C-alpha cells in the first residue's frame, strides 16, 4: 500500500496533477508550467483515490486504474437546494462550495452538481463506470422534476498506480532527466516527471511506487509506463 506521505501531495490533489505534464528522455523538452489554481476538472474534491497493489506479468508491472474524473452537462438549470432536500446521499453548503455533492454506491462515485447544469463525476475505476454513474446521477435529477439529459460527456483525468518492486535512486534520476523532472525531498518525497507524449505526469517514489495522472485514456496510462519503466530500471538501487 502507498503511504499517506506519498498520497498527500503539497498543493496538489492526487487527481489534479494535470498541471504537471511529463516527458520521456527521448521526447522534446517542454517548459514547466507554473502551478495553476486547481481546476474542478482535475480534482476529486473529498474523494481521494485508493491505491492498490498491482499484478505482474513477466518482467512488467501493470498500472491499475484508480480514479476517473469526467464532466458532463445536464442540459438544464438546477435548483441545488431542492436537489439536496429531496435526494438521498446529497449535501449542499453554498457557504463552502457552490455545488451539490451527491454519492451513489454502484458504481461507487461522487458527483458535483452546479446550478448551471454542469456536473463532475469522480471516483470511478473505469471509463465505463464513469459513464454509467453519470447516467445514474442524471436519472436521479430527472426524477426530481428536472429535464436533465447528458450532453458533452468527457473524460478529464485518469489516475493509475503501480509498484515496480525495486528501489529507485531519485537523486541520480533527477540529475540525468532534469529537463523533465523535479525532485525536492524537503517538500515532497516523490520525483515529479513530466512526460510530453503521452501528456502524463508520473510521481515516482524511492520505494518503487509510481502514480500516473493527467491521462485521458487508459492507453495513455499504459504507454506512459512503458516509456518510463526502462528508465527506472536504469536507476535501480
Secondary structure, DSSP 8 states (H G I E B T S, - for coil): ---HHHHS-TT-BTTB-GGG-B--TTS------------TTT--SS---------EETTEE--EEEEEEEEEE-SS---HHHHHHHSTTEE--TTT-SSEEEEEETTEEEEEE-TTSEEEEEEESSHHHHHHHHHHHHHHHHHTT-----EEEEEEEEEEEEE-SS-B-HHHHHHHTTTTEE--TTT-SSEEEEETTTTEEEEE-TTSEEEEEEESSHHHHHHHHHHHHHHHHHTB-
